[in-house]
Amino acid sequence: MLPFDGRYLLLDEPLTFLDIRHQIDFMKKIRSFSNALDVVTVGVVHDLNLAARFADQIIVIDDGRVVAAGTPEEVLTIERIQEIFGVVASILTDKNGSMQLVFD
């Protein structure tokens, strides 16, 4: 397999200190940039709803170990959210077909 000959964008908590409007705007811009075939974007985001909305793949890390990797639907299950984060969640689908998490 040949190495990837493209661009990488690494983001570490890029949404910190942004209000929700600016978080969504930023994520839309990153998503648009990342649609290029020669771009791989890796970001750390703690908001599960934003991760579910904008990520193609999600990796959940708990206590320094990868506990799940895959699409948002594969990774963000009710059982896993309760096990890892200790909260009860419901999963809804919005008008665009995107998953939305509601926490009890």
Backbone atoms as SQL, in Angstrom:
CREATE TABLE atoms (id INTEGER PRIMARY KEY, chain TEXT, resi INTEGER, resn TEXT, atom TEXT, x REAL, y REAL, z REAL);
INSERT INTO atoms VALUES
  (1, 'A', 1, 'MET', 'N', 0.842, -1.182, 0.000),
  (2, 'A', 1, 'MET', 'CA', 0.000, 0.000, 0.000),
  (3, 'A', 1, 'MET', 'C', 0.894, 1.255, 0.000),
  (4, 'A', 2, 'LEU', 'N', 0.596, 2.167, -0.866),
  (5, 'A', 2, 'LEU', 'CA', 1.360, 3.403, -0.963),
  (6, 'A', 2, 'LEU', 'C', 0.961, 4.369, 0.148),
  (7, 'A', 3, 'PRO', 'N', 1.899, 5.175, 0.629),
  (8, 'A', 3, 'PRO', 'CA', 1.535, 6.178, 1.647),
  (9, 'A', 3, 'PRO', 'C', 0.564, 7.202, 1.058),
  (10, 'A', 4, 'PHE', 'N', -0.239, 7.767, 1.915),
  (11, 'A', 4, 'PHE', 'CA', -1.206, 8.785, 1.487),
  (12, 'A', 4, 'PHE', 'C', -0.450, 10.055, 1.119),
  (13, 'A', 5, 'ASP', 'N', -0.629, 10.488, -0.115),
  (14, 'A', 5, 'ASP', 'CA', 0.051, 11.688, -0.599),
  (15, 'A', 5, 'ASP', 'C', -0.949, 12.838, -0.610),
  (16, 'A', 6, 'GLY', 'N', -1.272, 13.303, 0.558),
  (17, 'A', 6, 'GLY', 'CA', -2.266, 14.361, 0.665),
  (18, 'A', 6, 'GLY', 'C', -1.965, 15.270, 1.839),
  (19, 'A', 7, 'ARG', 'N', -2.995, 15.956, 2.265),
  (20, 'A', 7, 'ARG', 'CA', -2.857, 16.912, 3.365),
  (21, 'A', 7, 'ARG', 'C', -3.579, 16.383, 4.596),
  (22, 'A', 8, 'TYR', 'N', -3.009, 16.673, 5.756),
  (23, 'A', 8, 'TYR', 'CA', -3.610, 16.296, 7.028),
  (24, 'A', 8, 'TYR', 'C', -3.953, 17.563, 7.802),
  (25, 'A', 9, 'LEU', 'N', -5.115, 17.566, 8.414),
  (26, 'A', 9, 'LEU', 'CA', -5.516, 18.653, 9.294),
  (27, 'A', 9, 'LEU', 'C', -5.791, 18.024, 10.659),
  (28, 'A', 10, 'LEU', 'N', -5.006, 18.407, 11.661),
  (29, 'A', 10, 'LEU', 'CA', -5.148, 17.875, 13.013),
  (30, 'A', 10, 'LEU', 'C', -5.702, 18.970, 13.913),
  (31, 'A', 11, 'LEU', 'N', -6.810, 18.673, 14.574),
  (32, 'A', 11, 'LEU', 'CA', -7.492, 19.661, 15.415),
  (33, 'A', 11, 'LEU', 'C', -7.616, 19.117, 16.840),
  (34, 'A', 12, 'ASP', 'N', -7.140, 19.865, 17.802),
  (35, 'A', 12, 'ASP', 'CA', -7.237, 19.469, 19.201),
  (36, 'A', 12, 'ASP', 'C', -8.168, 20.439, 19.909),
  (37, 'A', 13, 'GLU', 'N', -9.376, 20.001, 20.180),
  (38, 'A', 13, 'GLU', 'CA', -10.382, 20.808, 20.873),
  (39, 'A', 13, 'GLU', 'C', -10.609, 22.160, 20.191),
  (40, 'A', 14, 'PRO', 'N', -10.908, 22.174, 18.906),
  (41, 'A', 14, 'PRO', 'CA', -11.041, 23.455, 18.199),
  (42, 'A', 14, 'PRO', 'C', -12.285, 24.252, 18.591),
  (43, 'A', 15, 'LEU', 'N', -13.221, 23.629, 19.294),
  (44, 'A', 15, 'LEU', 'CA', -14.483, 24.306, 19.611),
  (45, 'A', 15, 'LEU', 'C', -14.494, 24.954, 20.991),
  (46, 'A', 16, 'THR', 'N', -13.412, 24.766, 21.742),
  (47, 'A', 16, 'THR', 'CA', -13.330, 25.341, 23.079),
  (48, 'A', 16, 'THR', 'C', -13.497, 26.855, 23.014),
  (49, 'A', 17, 'PHE', 'N', -14.334, 27.372, 23.869),
  (50, 'A', 17, 'PHE', 'CA', -14.593, 28.805, 24.022),
  (51, 'A', 17, 'PHE', 'C', -15.436, 29.409, 22.891),
  (52, 'A', 18, 'LEU', 'N', -15.994, 28.574, 22.015),
  (53, 'A', 18, 'LEU', 'CA', -16.890, 29.076, 20.965),
  (54, 'A', 18, 'LEU', 'C', -18.330, 28.839, 21.378),
  (55, 'A', 19, 'ASP', 'N', -19.207, 29.803, 21.086),
  (56, 'A', 19, 'ASP', 'CA', -20.626, 29.565, 21.322),
  (57, 'A', 19, 'ASP', 'C', -21.142, 28.617, 20.244),
  (58, 'A', 20, 'ILE', 'N', -22.348, 28.103, 20.432),
  (59, 'A', 20, 'ILE', 'CA', -22.866, 27.044, 19.562),
  (60, 'A', 20, 'ILE', 'C', -22.947, 27.485, 18.095),
  (61, 'A', 21, 'ARG', 'N', -23.315, 28.722, 17.833),
  (62, 'A', 21, 'ARG', 'CA', -23.388, 29.193, 16.440),
  (63, 'A', 21, 'ARG', 'C', -22.024, 29.116, 15.772),
  (64, 'A', 22, 'HIS', 'N', -20.999, 29.556, 16.484),
  (65, 'A', 22, 'HIS', 'CA', -19.650, 29.526, 15.920),
  (66, 'A', 22, 'HIS', 'C', -19.090, 28.102, 15.853),
  (67, 'A', 23, 'GLN', 'N', -19.487, 27.251, 16.787),
  (68, 'A', 23, 'GLN', 'CA', -19.083, 25.848, 16.719),
  (69, 'A', 23, 'GLN', 'C', -19.616, 25.202, 15.447),
  (70, 'A', 24, 'ILE', 'N', -20.899, 25.398, 15.176),
  (71, 'A', 24, 'ILE', 'CA', -21.511, 24.801, 13.982),
  (72, 'A', 24, 'ILE', 'C', -20.911, 25.396, 12.715),
  (73, 'A', 25, 'ASP', 'N', -20.725, 26.703, 12.689),
  (74, 'A', 25, 'ASP', 'CA', -20.129, 27.353, 11.531),
  (75, 'A', 25, 'ASP', 'C', -18.719, 26.812, 11.271),
  (76, 'A', 26, 'PHE', 'N', -17.933, 26.694, 12.325),
  (77, 'A', 26, 'PHE', 'CA', -16.579, 26.171, 12.192),
  (78, 'A', 26, 'PHE', 'C', -16.596, 24.742, 11.663),
  (79, 'A', 27, 'MET', 'N', -17.457, 23.906, 12.224),
  (80, 'A', 27, 'MET', 'CA', -17.523, 22.505, 11.804),
  (81, 'A', 27, 'MET', 'C', -17.977, 22.386, 10.346),
  (82, 'A', 28, 'LYS', 'N', -18.890, 23.236, 9.926),
  (83, 'A', 28, 'LYS', 'CA', -19.307, 23.222, 8.518),
  (84, 'A', 28, 'LYS', 'C', -18.141, 23.584, 7.596),
  (85, 'A', 29, 'LYS', 'N', -17.347, 24.555, 7.995),
  (86, 'A', 29, 'LYS', 'CA', -16.180, 24.946, 7.188),
  (87, 'A', 29, 'LYS', 'C', -15.155, 23.823, 7.138),
  (88, 'A', 30, 'ILE', 'N', -14.910, 23.190, 8.261),
  (89, 'A', 30, 'ILE', 'CA', -13.967, 22.073, 8.296),
  (90, 'A', 30, 'ILE', 'C', -14.487, 20.928, 7.445),
  (91, 'A', 31, 'ARG', 'N', -15.773, 20.647, 7.545),
  (92, 'A', 31, 'ARG', 'CA', -16.387, 19.568, 6.750),
  (93, 'A', 31, 'ARG', 'C', -16.245, 19.864, 5.262),
  (94, 'A', 32, 'SER', 'N', -16.482, 21.085, 4.863),
  (95, 'A', 32, 'SER', 'CA', -16.355, 21.479, 3.460),
  (96, 'A', 32, 'SER', 'C', -14.908, 21.312, 2.983),
  (97, 'A', 33, 'PHE', 'N', -13.951, 21.778, 3.767),
  (98, 'A', 33, 'PHE', 'CA', -12.531, 21.631, 3.438),
  (99, 'A', 33, 'PHE', 'C', -12.156, 20.154, 3.345),
  (100, 'A', 34, 'SER', 'N', -12.690, 19.345, 4.254),
  (101, 'A', 34, 'SER', 'CA', -12.330, 17.928, 4.337),
  (102, 'A', 34, 'SER', 'C', -12.958, 17.084, 3.241),
  (103, 'A', 35, 'ASN', 'N', -13.886, 17.639, 2.491),
  (104, 'A', 35, 'ASN', 'CA', -14.490, 16.887, 1.399),
  (105, 'A', 35, 'ASN', 'C', -13.539, 16.690, 0.228),
  (106, 'A', 36, 'ALA', 'N', -12.434, 17.430, 0.198),
  (107, 'A', 36, 'ALA', 'CA', -11.438, 17.247, -0.855),
  (108, 'A', 36, 'ALA', 'C', -10.830, 15.849, -0.732),
  (109, 'A', 37, 'LEU', 'N', -10.561, 15.232, -1.851),
  (110, 'A', 37, 'LEU', 'CA', -10.045, 13.865, -1.855),
  (111, 'A', 37, 'LEU', 'C', -8.644, 13.737, -1.263),
  (112, 'A', 38, 'ASP', 'N', -7.908, 14.842, -1.222),
  (113, 'A', 38, 'ASP', 'CA', -6.531, 14.771, -0.725),
  (114, 'A', 38, 'ASP', 'C', -6.401, 15.274, 0.713),
  (115, 'A', 39, 'VAL', 'N', -7.504, 15.295, 1.462),
  (116, 'A', 39, 'VAL', 'CA', -7.483, 15.814, 2.833),
  (117, 'A', 39, 'VAL', 'C', -7.981, 14.753, 3.810),
  (118, 'A', 40, 'VAL', 'N', -7.226, 14.573, 4.869),
  (119, 'A', 40, 'VAL', 'CA', -7.656, 13.752, 6.002),
  (120, 'A', 40, 'VAL', 'C', -7.697, 14.676, 7.211),
  (121, 'A', 41, 'THR', 'N', -8.846, 14.717, 7.893),
  (122, 'A', 41, 'THR', 'CA', -8.999, 15.560, 9.077),
  (123, 'A', 41, 'THR', 'C', -9.194, 14.667, 10.295),
  (124, 'A', 42, 'VAL', 'N', -8.421, 14.948, 11.332),
  (125, 'A', 42, 'VAL', 'CA', -8.546, 14.248, 12.602),
  (126, 'A', 42, 'VAL', 'C', -8.737, 15.310, 13.666),
  (127, 'A', 43, 'GLY', 'N', -9.806, 15.171, 14.460),
  (128, 'A', 43, 'GLY', 'CA', -10.066, 16.167, 15.485),
  (129, 'A', 43, 'GLY', 'C', -10.550, 15.554, 16.774),
  (130, 'A', 44, 'VAL', 'N', -10.223, 16.217, 17.863),
  (131, 'A', 44, 'VAL', 'CA', -10.723, 15.843, 19.180),
  (132, 'A', 44, 'VAL', 'C', -11.894, 16.764, 19.486),
  (133, 'A', 45, 'VAL', 'N', -13.065, 16.163, 19.654),
  (134, 'A', 45, 'VAL', 'CA', -14.280, 16.917, 19.942),
  (135, 'A', 45, 'VAL', 'C', -15.020, 16.176, 21.052),
  (136, 'A', 46, 'HIS', 'N', -15.386, 16.896, 22.113),
  (137, 'A', 46, 'HIS', 'CA', -16.066, 16.259, 23.232),
  (138, 'A', 46, 'HIS', 'C', -17.585, 16.348, 23.146),
  (139, 'A', 47, 'ASP', 'N', -18.115, 17.155, 22.256),
  (140, 'A', 47, 'ASP', 'CA', -19.562, 17.257, 22.081),
  (141, 'A', 47, 'ASP', 'C', -20.008, 16.112, 21.178),
  (142, 'A', 48, 'LEU', 'N', -20.688, 15.133, 21.758),
  (143, 'A', 48, 'LEU', 'CA', -21.076, 13.938, 21.000),
  (144, 'A', 48, 'LEU', 'C', -22.036, 14.256, 19.862),
  (145, 'A', 49, 'ASN', 'N', -22.915, 15.243, 20.042),
  (146, 'A', 49, 'ASN', 'CA', -23.836, 15.595, 18.968),
  (147, 'A', 49, 'ASN', 'C', -23.106, 16.215, 17.778),
  (148, 'A', 50, 'LEU', 'N', -22.142, 17.070, 18.034),
  (149, 'A', 50, 'LEU', 'CA', -21.365, 17.640, 16.927),
  (150, 'A', 50, 'LEU', 'C', -20.523, 16.568, 16.259),
  (151, 'A', 51, 'ALA', 'N', -19.953, 15.680, 17.040),
  (152, 'A', 51, 'ALA', 'CA', -19.184, 14.571, 16.460),
  (153, 'A', 51, 'ALA', 'C', -20.084, 13.704, 15.583),
  (154, 'A', 52, 'ALA', 'N', -21.264, 13.381, 16.077),
  (155, 'A', 52, 'ALA', 'CA', -22.194, 12.546, 15.308),
  (156, 'A', 52, 'ALA', 'C', -22.628, 13.228, 14.023),
  (157, 'A', 53, 'ARG', 'N', -22.814, 14.527, 14.081),
  (158, 'A', 53, 'ARG', 'CA', -23.295, 15.264, 12.909),
  (159, 'A', 53, 'ARG', 'C', -22.231, 15.423, 11.829),
  (160, 'A', 54, 'PHE', 'N', -20.983, 15.630, 12.214),
  (161, 'A', 54, 'PHE', 'CA', -19.970, 16.009, 11.235),
  (162, 'A', 54, 'PHE', 'C', -18.927, 14.932, 10.921),
  (163, 'A', 55, 'ALA', 'N', -18.792, 13.918, 11.748),
  (164, 'A', 55, 'ALA', 'CA', -17.725, 12.934, 11.548),
  (165, 'A', 55, 'ALA', 'C', -18.182, 11.768, 10.670),
  (166, 'A', 56, 'ASP', 'N', -17.265, 11.309, 9.827),
  (167, 'A', 56, 'ASP', 'CA', -17.493, 10.069, 9.078),
  (168, 'A', 56, 'ASP', 'C', -17.213, 8.870, 9.972),
  (169, 'A', 57, 'GLN', 'N', -16.163, 8.998, 10.776),
  (170, 'A', 57, 'GLN', 'CA', -15.731, 7.948, 11.686),
  (171, 'A', 57, 'GLN', 'C', -15.479, 8.561, 13.054),
  (172, 'A', 58, 'ILE', 'N', -15.808, 7.799, 14.096),
  (173, 'A', 58, 'ILE', 'CA', -15.595, 8.250, 15.473),
  (174, 'A', 58, 'ILE', 'C', -14.796, 7.187, 16.210),
  (175, 'A', 59, 'ILE', 'N', -13.862, 7.644, 17.014),
  (176, 'A', 59, 'ILE', 'CA', -13.129, 6.753, 17.911),
  (177, 'A', 59, 'ILE', 'C', -13.417, 7.224, 19.329),
  (178, 'A', 60, 'VAL', 'N', -13.885, 6.316, 20.167),
  (179, 'A', 60, 'VAL', 'CA', -14.133, 6.637, 21.573),
  (180, 'A', 60, 'VAL', 'C', -12.986, 6.052, 22.388),
  (181, 'A', 61, 'ILE', 'N', -12.394, 6.902, 23.202),
  (182, 'A', 61, 'ILE', 'CA', -11.277, 6.496, 24.055),
  (183, 'A', 61, 'ILE', 'C', -11.724, 6.627, 25.502),
  (184, 'A', 62, 'ASP', 'N', -11.473, 5.591, 26.283),
  (185, 'A', 62, 'ASP', 'CA', -11.792, 5.603, 27.706),
  (186, 'A', 62, 'ASP', 'C', -10.569, 5.122, 28.473),
  (187, 'A', 63, 'ASP', 'N', -10.134, 5.913, 29.412),
  (188, 'A', 63, 'ASP', 'CA', -8.978, 5.576, 30.237),
  (189, 'A', 63, 'ASP', 'C', -7.761, 5.243, 29.374),
  (190, 'A', 64, 'GLY', 'N', -7.589, 6.013, 28.293),
  (191, 'A', 64, 'GLY', 'CA', -6.427, 5.854, 27.430),
  (192, 'A', 64, 'GLY', 'C', -6.502, 4.714, 26.437),
  (193, 'A', 65, 'ARG', 'N', -7.635, 4.034, 26.367),
  (194, 'A', 65, 'ARG', 'CA', -7.785, 2.893, 25.456),
  (195, 'A', 65, 'ARG', 'C', -8.930, 3.122, 24.482),
  (196, 'A', 66, 'VAL', 'N', -8.724, 2.689, 23.254),
  (197, 'A', 66, 'VAL', 'CA', -9.793, 2.745, 22.257),
  (198, 'A', 66, 'VAL', 'C', -10.822, 1.680, 22.612),
  (199, 'A', 67, 'VAL', 'N', -12.068, 2.110, 22.834),
  (200, 'A', 67, 'VAL', 'CA', -13.124, 1.161, 23.173),
  (201, 'A', 67, 'VAL', 'C', -14.113, 0.963, 22.031),
  (202, 'A', 68, 'ALA', 'N', -14.091, 1.872, 21.056),
  (203, 'A', 68, 'ALA', 'CA', -14.982, 1.716, 19.907),
  (204, 'A', 68, 'ALA', 'C', -14.492, 2.593, 18.770),
  (205, 'A', 69, 'ALA', 'N', -14.692, 2.098, 17.553),
  (206, 'A', 69, 'ALA', 'CA', -14.343, 2.861, 16.356),
  (207, 'A', 69, 'ALA', 'C', -15.308, 2.467, 15.249),
  (208, 'A', 70, 'GLY', 'N', -15.752, 3.455, 14.495),
  (209, 'A', 70, 'GLY', 'CA', -16.672, 3.191, 13.390),
  (210, 'A', 70, 'GLY', 'C', -17.491, 4.425, 13.086),
  (211, 'A', 71, 'THR', 'N', -18.596, 4.224, 12.416),
  (212, 'A', 71, 'THR', 'CA', -19.484, 5.336, 12.091),
  (213, 'A', 71, 'THR', 'C', -20.165, 5.825, 13.363),
  (214, 'A', 72, 'PRO', 'N', -20.708, 7.030, 13.339),
  (215, 'A', 72, 'PRO', 'CA', -21.417, 7.511, 14.534),
  (216, 'A', 72, 'PRO', 'C', -22.507, 6.543, 15.000),
  (217, 'A', 73, 'GLU', 'N', -23.249, 5.974, 14.064),
  (218, 'A', 73, 'GLU', 'CA', -24.334, 5.041, 14.424),
  (219, 'A', 73, 'GLU', 'C', -23.794, 3.762, 15.065),
  (220, 'A', 74, 'GLU', 'N', -22.629, 3.314, 14.625),
  (221, 'A', 74, 'GLU', 'CA', -22.026, 2.108, 15.191),
  (222, 'A', 74, 'GLU', 'C', -21.446, 2.360, 16.573),
  (223, 'A', 75, 'VAL', 'N', -20.882, 3.530, 16.765),
  (224, 'A', 75, 'VAL', 'CA', -20.124, 3.816, 17.984),
  (225, 'A', 75, 'VAL', 'C', -20.985, 4.419, 19.087),
  (226, 'A', 76, 'LEU', 'N', -21.846, 5.355, 18.738),
  (227, 'A', 76, 'LEU', 'CA', -22.625, 6.072, 19.749),
  (228, 'A', 76, 'LEU', 'C', -23.949, 5.369, 20.014),
  (229, 'A', 77, 'THR', 'N', -23.859, 4.272, 20.728),
  (230, 'A', 77, 'THR', 'CA', -25.060, 3.530, 21.109),
  (231, 'A', 77, 'THR', 'C', -25.463, 3.919, 22.526),
  (232, 'A', 78, 'ILE', 'N', -26.712, 3.693, 22.847),
  (233, 'A', 78, 'ILE', 'CA', -27.221, 4.000, 24.190),
  (234, 'A', 78, 'ILE', 'C', -26.404, 3.267, 25.254),
  (235, 'A', 79, 'GLU', 'N', -26.138, 1.994, 24.991),
  (236, 'A', 79, 'GLU', 'CA', -25.401, 1.182, 25.964),
  (237, 'A', 79, 'GLU', 'C', -23.972, 1.697, 26.154),
  (238, 'A', 80, 'ARG', 'N', -23.309, 2.030, 25.051),
  (239, 'A', 80, 'ARG', 'CA', -21.921, 2.483, 25.155),
  (240, 'A', 80, 'ARG', 'C', -21.837, 3.838, 25.853),
  (241, 'A', 81, 'ILE', 'N', -22.754, 4.726, 25.535),
  (242, 'A', 81, 'ILE', 'CA', -22.752, 6.046, 26.174),
  (243, 'A', 81, 'ILE', 'C', -22.932, 5.902, 27.686),
  (244, 'A', 82, 'GLN', 'N', -23.839, 5.036, 28.105),
  (245, 'A', 82, 'GLN', 'CA', -24.051, 4.840, 29.537),
  (246, 'A', 82, 'GLN', 'C', -22.817, 4.201, 30.181),
  (247, 'A', 83, 'GLU', 'N', -22.227, 3.226, 29.496),
  (248, 'A', 83, 'GLU', 'CA', -21.059, 2.535, 30.043),
  (249, 'A', 83, 'GLU', 'C', -19.849, 3.467, 30.171),
  (250, 'A', 84, 'ILE', 'N', -19.579, 4.264, 29.144),
  (251, 'A', 84, 'ILE', 'CA', -18.373, 5.094, 29.129),
  (252, 'A', 84, 'ILE', 'C', -18.562, 6.408, 29.886),
  (253, 'A', 85, 'PHE', 'N', -19.700, 7.068, 29.646),
  (254, 'A', 85, 'PHE', 'CA', -19.900, 8.411, 30.197),
  (255, 'A', 85, 'PHE', 'C', -20.768, 8.425, 31.455),
  (256, 'A', 86, 'GLY', 'N', -21.429, 7.311, 31.748),
  (257, 'A', 86, 'GLY', 'CA', -22.239, 7.226, 32.954),
  (258, 'A', 86, 'GLY', 'C', -23.520, 8.028, 32.910),
  (259, 'A', 87, 'VAL', 'N', -24.043, 8.284, 31.717),
  (260, 'A', 87, 'VAL', 'CA', -25.309, 9.002, 31.572),
  (261, 'A', 87, 'VAL', 'C', -26.257, 8.197, 30.683),
  (262, 'A', 88, 'VAL', 'N', -27.538, 8.411, 30.911),
  (263, 'A', 88, 'VAL', 'CA', -28.562, 7.761, 30.100),
  (264, 'A', 88, 'VAL', 'C', -28.857, 8.658, 28.902),
  (265, 'A', 89, 'ALA', 'N', -28.893, 8.057, 27.725),
  (266, 'A', 89, 'ALA', 'CA', -29.126, 8.827, 26.505),
  (267, 'A', 89, 'ALA', 'C', -30.269, 8.225, 25.709),
  (268, 'A', 90, 'SER', 'N', -30.936, 9.075, 24.967),
  (269, 'A', 90, 'SER', 'CA', -31.900, 8.649, 23.969),
  (270, 'A', 90, 'SER', 'C', -31.361, 9.108, 22.627),
  (271, 'A', 91, 'ILE', 'N', -31.623, 8.324, 21.598),
  (272, 'A', 91, 'ILE', 'CA', -31.160, 8.682, 20.260),
  (273, 'A', 91, 'ILE', 'C', -32.366, 9.008, 19.405),
  (274, 'A', 92, 'LEU', 'N', -32.347, 10.215, 18.847),
  (275, 'A', 92, 'LEU', 'CA', -33.405, 10.678, 17.954),
  (276, 'A', 92, 'LEU', 'C', -32.800, 10.899, 16.576),
  (277, 'A', 93, 'THR', 'N', -33.652, 10.991, 15.578),
  (278, 'A', 93, 'THR', 'CA', -33.204, 11.320, 14.226),
  (279, 'A', 93, 'THR', 'C', -33.843, 12.637, 13.839),
  (280, 'A', 94, 'ASP', 'N', -33.021, 13.600, 13.382),
  (281, 'A', 94, 'ASP', 'CA', -33.577, 14.898, 13.016),
  (282, 'A', 94, 'ASP', 'C', -34.127, 14.862, 11.591),
  (283, 'A', 95, 'LYS', 'N', -34.658, 15.981, 11.130),
  (284, 'A', 95, 'LYS', 'CA', -35.318, 16.047, 9.822),
  (285, 'A', 95, 'LYS', 'C', -34.368, 15.740, 8.666),
  (286, 'A', 96, 'ASN', 'N', -33.053, 15.870, 8.892),
  (287, 'A', 96, 'ASN', 'CA', -32.069, 15.576, 7.851),
  (288, 'A', 96, 'ASN', 'C', -31.545, 14.146, 7.933),
  (289, 'A', 97, 'GLY', 'N', -32.064, 13.386, 8.872),
  (290, 'A', 97, 'GLY', 'CA', -31.624, 12.009, 9.038),
  (291, 'A', 97, 'GLY', 'C', -30.411, 11.850, 9.932),
  (292, 'A', 98, 'SER', 'N', -29.936, 12.944, 10.529),
  (293, 'A', 98, 'SER', 'CA', -28.778, 12.879, 11.425),
  (294, 'A', 98, 'SER', 'C', -29.214, 12.454, 12.816),
  (295, 'A', 99, 'MET', 'N', -28.367, 11.696, 13.480),
  (296, 'A', 99, 'MET', 'CA', -28.702, 11.287, 14.839),
  (297, 'A', 99, 'MET', 'C', -28.480, 12.427, 15.805),
  (298, 'A', 100, 'GLN', 'N', -29.350, 12.503, 16.795),
  (299, 'A', 100, 'GLN', 'CA', -29.253, 13.491, 17.863),
  (300, 'A', 100, 'GLN', 'C', -29.341, 12.756, 19.190),
  (301, 'A', 101, 'LEU', 'N', -28.455, 13.091, 20.084),
  (302, 'A', 101, 'LEU', 'CA', -28.444, 12.479, 21.400),
  (303, 'A', 101, 'LEU', 'C', -29.088, 13.407, 22.403),
  (304, 'A', 102, 'VAL', 'N', -29.962, 12.851, 23.221),
  (305, 'A', 102, 'VAL', 'CA', -30.590, 13.596, 24.309),
  (306, 'A', 102, 'VAL', 'C', -30.210, 12.894, 25.584),
  (307, 'A', 103, 'PHE', 'N', -29.702, 13.654, 26.540),
  (308, 'A', 103, 'PHE', 'CA', -29.207, 13.056, 27.779),
  (309, 'A', 103, 'PHE', 'C', -30.180, 13.325, 28.911),
  (310, 'A', 104, 'ASP', 'N', -30.447, 12.266, 29.692),
  (311, 'A', 104, 'ASP', 'CA', -31.345, 12.379, 30.836),
  (312, 'A', 104, 'ASP', 'C', -30.571, 12.727, 32.079);
